[in-house]
Amino acid sequence: MALKIDQRKIKTRSRLRNALLSLLRYHKFEDITLTKISKHAEVNRVTFYSHYHDKYELLEDVIDNTLKGFQESVIGIPKKGGIHGNQKEQSILMAMLTYIHDHSLFFKTMLSERRIPGFIPLFISCIEETYKHFLLSDKKIIDLEIYRKYVTSATIGLISYWIKTEMKDSPAYLAQQFINLQNINPPNMLFINLLNQPKAQVLRTEDRRVQRSRQNLQDALLLLINEKGYEAITITDICNKANYNRATFYAHYKNKMELASELMDEKILDLLHFMNTPLPKDRTQQGDNKFQAIEQIFYYVAKQEVFFKVMFSGRTVPGFLAKLRCQLGMFFQKKLHSCMHGLGPECTNLEILIDCITFSIIGTVSYWVRCGMKLPPAYMSEQVILILNHNSNDREIFKEN
């Protein structure tokens, strides 16, 4: 009898979880009521309250159970003797992607535009913790912590592509593509011959006084975001910080979002231009400098430390990461179109390549910034270059779980 009751309880909880996920596909979480959840699950409110205190506890249960299952499904993959390198990595990816495929409603919902705030960091942490059971370094050349961050971010890029394309590809196809992208050594195509490119910029026709006013307003906004967070800032706050009146502000911008967008656009375009700029003589080393764009990324971020610390914090402007991914992705896309001959026949999906590289670069930079940028830019760029040159068949980094 007890077993029958337990089974009934499990089924009811499952229906409530599925009801919430289904509703999240079309409604924001804050707009979903207990009545809607109960009606969708075909239970009454009394039944709901016998399982959960409120919708927040239900949401927490949905996320915790699914991510726990994700981690267990990967860590618990059967051990196979003699499998290492690419084969081991592919089996891990297959386990991850198969679980996501089997729980597609959850992941399509949580990774969509209507996703729950705070879920992405939880998912990233879950993937990273999962990789800790497999990733090791047999040499001290590659920093293991940075390597995990890089691989985790690349995996998020792969999953993001899959969700974006409505999961039309099979887990096996995606896992194989991920391995192929490492074997064709994509950095040779994406980070060389970047010099002497024209600088993209926000078109302006105003005089220097107008430019100075705009710059002062941008500086004021950045300082305020660092102090109190973007959402809490008012137009009056910006004017007071910049020592301007409201009329001056509205002579340049319609609202604070327009000001923030211009600030982000300029910094991102400057970053892309910096990647195309030759290394200064004091940082130019003898030998192959084909990865100097990687060095320039970290040196530019260090140069704009305040901006990136603010933007990679919890006080950031909404949409910053999406804007950065979009611009960097377009940058890499242009590079690929100019060197299509460098691609091997086994690599057929350029979108996966772009998403994985874009996410991995941003993820690694974000990790560095969030850690206080304690490691020098030269060390970070050296580590990323080592990782980009790495082939998991050449170095045994995937241990047995």
N, C-alpha and C positions, 0 to 999 in steps of 0.2 A: 504493500500500500504506500509506504514511504517513497519507494522508487517511482511509483506512478505520479505522486505529487511532485517530486523533484523534476521529473520529465515535463510535467505540465508547466512548472515554473520556468524551466529552461526555454520551452517553446514560447511562453508569453514574453519573456525578456527579449528573445530573438525577434519577435514580431514588433515590439516597441522600438528596438534598435533599428530595424529595417524601415519602420515608419518614419523615424526621425531622419534617416539618411535620404529617404525618398522625398521628404518635404524640403530638405536642404538643397535639393537639386533645383528648386524653383523659388525658394523663399530664403530671406536672410534669417539667421538664427534668432535674432531679437524679435522677429515678427511671428515666429512659430509659437503657438499657445499649446497648453496641455490638452485642451479640447480637440485641437487639430490632430495632435499626436494620437490621442485615444481613438478618435474617429477613424484615422487612417489604419491603426492597428486592429480596429474592430474590437476594442475593449472599452469598458467604462472607466471613469476617473477613479473610482474606488479601487479597481484593479491596478491602475497605474500607481496609485499611492501605496499599494501593498508591496511594490517593488522598488520605487524610487521616491525620494523626497520632492524633487523638482526636475525640470528639464536639464538643468546643469549637471546634476548627478547622472542622469541618463547619458548625456553627451560624454562625460568623463568615462563612463563605463564603456561606451562605444569605442572611444579612442584607445583606452588602456588595453582592452581585450584584443583589439585588432593589431596594435603594435606589438603586444606581447606574443601573439601568434606569429607575426611576421618574423620576429627575432628567433623564436623557437624553431620555426620551419627551416631557417637557414642554418642555424647552429647545429640542428639535428640531422643535416644531410648525411647519408651513409658514407663512411670512410672507404676509400678505394685505394688499395696499394698501387704504387707506381704512378699515381696521377699527381702532377705538380705543374707549376708555371701557368701557361695559358689554359691548360685543361682544368686545373684547379680553380682558377679565376672564373672560367666559364661556368663551371658547375655551381659556384656560389651565386653568380648572376642569374642563372637559370632558376635557382631556388627562390631568389628574391622576386623575379619577374613572374614566376608561376603563381606565387602567393598573391601578388598584386592583381594578376589576371583573375584568380579565383575569388577575390574580394573587390572586384572592379567597381561596384556601386560605392563602396566606402572611399576608395582612392580617387575615383572620378569626381566625387563630391568634395572631398577635402582638399583636392589640388585644383579645383576649378576657381573661377573668379569669385564665387560665393563662399570660398573656403572660410573656415573658422579662424579668426585671428589667433596666432600663437601655435597653430598646428605645424607649420613648416619647420620651425626650430625643433619641435618635438620629434618630427620625422627624421630630420637630419641627424639629431642626436642618436636616434634609434639605429640608423644605418651605420653611423660611426662606431657605436658600441658593438654592433654585430661584426664589423670588420676587425675589431680588436681581437676577436677569437681566431682570426686567420692571418692577419698581416704581421709580418716581422721583417727585420732586415738582417741579413747575415754579415753585413759590413757596416762600418760606421760612416760610410760616405753619404748615404741618404738619411736625412733626419726623419725618423719614423713618425713623429707627430705630424709633421708637415705632409708627409706622404699620405697618411690617413685622411687628413683634411682634403687633400687634392683628389684622392680616389673617391671619397664620399661625395664631393661636389660634382665630379664627373658622372657619378651614378645618378645623382639628382637630375643632372642635365639629360641623361638618357631617359629617365622616368618622365620628366617634364615633356620631352618630345613625344613620348608614347601617349601620354594623356592628351596632349595637344592634337594629335592625329587620331583621336577616338580609339586608340588601342587596336588599330587595324592590323598591325604586324604581330607575329607570334613571339612568345618569349624566346624561343630558340633562335629566331632570326635576329632579334635585338642583341642577344648575348653574343652571337657570332660577329655581328657588326662592331660591337664594342671591342672585341679582341682584334678584329681586322684593323681598326683605327689605330691601335697601338703598333701593330706590325708595319704599317706603311709610313710610320714616323712622321705624322702630320706637321710637327713644328717646322720641318724643312720647307713646307709650303706656306705656312701661315706667318712666319716670323723673319723671313729673309727678303732681300730686295725691297725694303720698305722705305728707303731713303729718297729724299728730294721729291716728296709728294706735296702737292699744294695744300695749304692749311685750310680746312673747312672752318667757317666762322659764322656767327650770327650777323646777318647783314644789317648795317647801320648807316645812317646818313647824318646823325646829329653832331653838334659841335662838341668840343672838349668839356665845356661846362655841363652839358647834359650827360655826357659819359661819366663825369665825375660824380654827379648827383646819383646816377644809377648805381655806380660802384659803391657809394656810401650807403645806399639803401640795402644793397646786397650784403655788405659787411655787417650792417646792423642786424639784418635778419639772421645771419649765420651765428652771431654772438647770442642772440635771443634764443635760437633753437638749442644752443648749447646750455643756456641757463635754465630754460623752463619747458622746452619741448615745443614742437611746431604747433600742435593743436591749441595750446594755451595762448598763443601770440595774437595780439590784436593790431590793427593798423595804427592805433595810437601808440602802442608799445614801440613799433618800428620807427615812427616819426620822432618819438622822444629820444630813442637811442641814436638816431642819425642827426638829431637837432634840426629837423625840418617840420614844417606844418603839414596838415593833411592835404591841403591844396597842392603842395609840391609833390606829395606821393601820388595823388590821382592824376597829376600831369604826366606821369611816367607809366603807371600801372593801374589796371582796373581793380585788382585785389591782390592779396598776399600770395595766392597760388600762382598768379602770373609772374610775380617777382621771383618766387621760388623756382619756377620752371626755367626762367632765364638764367638764374644762378647755376642750376644743375646742367643746363645745356652747355653753357660756356665752359664749365669745368670738365665735362665729359669730352667735348670737342678738343679742348686743350690737351687732355690725356692722349687722345688718338693722334694728335699732331706730335706730341712728345715721343710717341712710339716710332714716328717716322724721322726723328731727329738723330743725327749721328752722335755717338758718345763723345763727350769732351776728352781731350788728350790725356788728362790725368786718370781716366778710367778706361782708356783704350788699351787692350792687351794684345800681345802678339798672337797670331794664329787665327782661328776661325771665330769671327764675330757675328755669325749669322743669327744669334739669339739676342742681339743687343736690344731688340724691342722689349724683351722680357725685363732686362735691366732697367730700361727707361720707365716701365710701368711702376716698379717699386720706388725708383728715385722721384718720380713725379708725385706719387702718393705721399712720400715723406716730405716733399716740398710743400704740399697742400695738406699738411697733417690735420689742421683744425677742421677743414671741410670734410675730410673722409672720416675722421673720428665721430663727427656729428652725424654724418649720413649713414654710417654703419652701426649707429647706436639705436636704442629704442625710441629716441626722440626725433627720428628722421622725418623727412617730408614724404608723405604717401606717394608711392609710385617711383621712388628713386631707383630701387634695384631693377624694376622692370625697364625703366628708361636706359639704365646702364647696360643691361643685358641686350636690349634692342640695338643700341648704337654699336656696342662691341661686336655683336653678332653680324651686323651689316658690314662692319669693317673687315671681319674675317671672310664674309661671303664675297666681297670684292676681290680679296686676295685669292680665293679659290678659283674664281672665274678667270683670273689672269695667269694661273698656273695649272690648268686642268691636266696637262700632260704629266704632272708629277704623281697623279693618282694611279695606284695599281688597279688591275681589273677586279680584284676581290672587294674593293671598296666602291659601293654603288650608291650609298646614301650620304650625300653631303650635308643634309640637314642634321643628321645625328652627329657628324663630326663637328659642325659649328656649335651645336648646343652643348656638347660635352666639353669642348675646349673653353667656350665662353663661361659656362658654370664653374669649371674647375679653376680658371684664372681668378674670377671674382670671389669664389669661395676661399681660395688661399689668401688673397689680399685681405678679405674681410677678417679671416682668422688672425692675421698679422696685426691688423689695426685694433681689433678687439682685445688683443693681448698687450696693448700699449706700445706696439712697435719697438719692443725691446731689442729685437734682433736687427742688425744693420741691413739696409737694402741690398748690399752686395751679397750677403749670406742668403737672403731669401731668393734672390734671382738665381744664384748658383744652385740652390736646391731645386727650384722649379725646372731649370735647364736639365739637371741630372734626371729628374723624374720624366721630363719630356723625351729624353734620349733613352729612357729605360724600356726594356722589353722584358716582360715577366718570364720569358723562357730563358733569358740570360742570367737572371739572378733569382735564387729561390727565396721568395718573400712570402709565399703563401704556405703557412704551416698547417699541419693536420689539426682539426678541431678536437 
